[in-house]
Every structure is written in C-alpha cells, then in structure tokens.
C-alpha cells in the first residue's frame, strides 16, 4: 500500500487508488463467496441476505458485517490513513455493502454521503477486462435552488442524480488495488459501467459514531 494518498486527486478528482496486499483481497473473497445472496435495489445486483439500507440497520446487520469491519480496521491503521486518523480520530462507524453484479448490469451515477461518512473504500475480488469504475463531478448538486440537501429527490431515492456529470477518472477493475472515494463532498459522484462478466465488490463506508448517532436523514421516509 502507498505510504500517503494523492491528496490532489482525492480533493480535486474525488478519488485515489493504492495497491493493496493480495492476501487481504483473498481474505475478503473468502468471506464474500460464503455469503447467501438475494435480490437487491438495483436490477441485476444481488446483496447478502443480511444487507440493509442504512435507514434499516439492525443488530443482525452489525453482527454479520463485523468480520469485514475487523479486516478494515487493521487496514485503516496503515500510514496511508494517517491524515484522517491524526486529525479526526480513528473511524468508529462502518457500513459494509457487498454487490454481486450479474453480467449486463450497471449502476448509474450516485452519491452515498447521506449517512455522514467521510470515506468509501472499494475492493474488487477479481480482475475484469471490461466494466470500469468511474468517478465524476456533478455540475449541479441541487435539484431545486430551495432544497436543503444536495441531490435531494426522496421520491426517487437517495441515489438519484439528475444533472450532468463530468468524468474525473475511469478505473480498471482489478483485484490488487483499493479505490478510496471522497464521500463527504456531494460534488463527487460515481458509477459502475456495464460488463459482460459476473462481478463482486466490497464497499466500506467509514465515518464516526457521533455523526451517525445524530443523523436525522435515517428517520426520513425515502423511496428506494
């Protein structure tokens, strides 16, 4: 893993990447491939049966994701994360999402920051020749000028982006890297482009319990 992030990329483009030890990916894969999957929110995308939207997190969710969190906590002690650890403190809130994407599936532009987390760490479990992961800058984060929140269209779900997006980078899908997303700037959005192969990914949102405990959006009635 790199000793330090590329802060210019992180703050100007919305992401950074770093090599990651293959044994770490293999450990993740061992957990993921033992999961039982069911239909998710996106067409063609399956999630573990214990997965929940962040408005519906329960004790079973936290218990089921803990083995992944334990792995991530070790990774977060690396020098790469010193900026966040030394200024903000060790991350204490985690939301693990696992996607099993069927051939032909994709995810459109979206932002995942309504849970108040700072970073998203993304890992792919196998290399693919197609289907790049893409990050971009939304040209307008407000649907209406009077909205109190960015990307606010609760009748369509919190992941809906209606305005134009300028791409800041396309990342090839390999199983030897970590993709680090700037999750606290709503200008930065991301999508998963279509591929003709089965694709597994693990996404870990990292934040702080104090933010999550005081988050009021999780109590809203949102259509997903």
Order of alpha helices (4+ residues) and beta strands (2+ residues): beta-alpha-beta-beta-alpha-alpha-beta-beta-beta-beta-beta-beta-beta-beta-alpha
